[in-house]
């Protein structure tokens, strides 16, 4: 089982560019919350360290992050750093064309192009290294050993996407045992924020991640399972955030229960609205909802269940009620 997990988290690349010497052993190395890099590595016991920094390198770009020197009670020296991560676009033709100009360039945290603090990283594999500076100014560059991810199958995954931007920052193991940071661009998706259950409606709120068209090109709709029938709903926008009421009046067919997938449509692309930017493994078991009795404008009653599927998507089952049990004021 452990070897299988190691294969899943091994990148098909070498640490590369680092002279052959023992990698520094990390006490802690993780990306917490999907976007915060935390580093704590032990300095070599015999090394005299006046300053240290962490470097993330890919192609001709290198980001430098100062490491704090923290002497420990047992005499060891711990090097620590914490920084925010953000996605700064996918490496493409523009970056390739400028590679000669940027080759060998270095940047520090917070000095990257674009808005936002921290390190703005493009998609790809970034080598992780440390540079130790001796009192005399000599520099020694070495890699950081990869850490093993837990092999358990608990309710929370060991890695998760950036809950704000949608990119994936994942620490992996190179084939030669060094730590590398894999950055994956955010996917075009509709992320569910909340859905509010009221006595006369269900309001869905979310946002489009990596939007690929003007907001006017998107429509909200419920798609009936089995038949593919659709019912549309008007959308309200605030930037990339959207809100709409489920078109419940068009989603009921007498006392026959029906199930609907809720999505945004953009051209030929259907984006199922769901909770994906999370570290929860079994969202359908953690995010639990109850059945509700909802009264429509014409006075008819529906029994509605809005829920999250095992894949994290928003779905709705509903059935019409011929008679209100005790009147419309009796609601659950």
Beta strands, then each sheet from edge to edge (+ up, - down):
strand 1: 10-11
strand 2: 26-32
strand 3: 36-42
strand 4: 51-58
strand 5: 61-66
strand 6: 68-71
strand 7: 77-87
strand 8: 105-108
strand 9: 119-121
strand 10: 124-133
strand 11: 139-143
strand 12: 168-174
strand 13: 179-184
strand 14: 189-197
strand 15: 202-209
strand 16: 218-224
strand 17: 230-233
strand 18: 236-238
strand 19: 241-245
strand 20: 258-266
strand 21: 269-274
strand 22: 292-295
strand 23: 301-308
strand 24: 314-321
sheet 1: 1+ 12+ 13- 10+ 4- 5+ 8+
sheet 2: 1+ 12+ 13- 10+ 11-
sheet 3: 2+ 3- 7+ 6-
sheet 4: 2+ 3- 7+ 9+
sheet 5: 17+ 16- 20+ 21- 14- 15+ 19- 18+
sheet 6: 17+ 16- 20+ 24- 23+ 22-
end
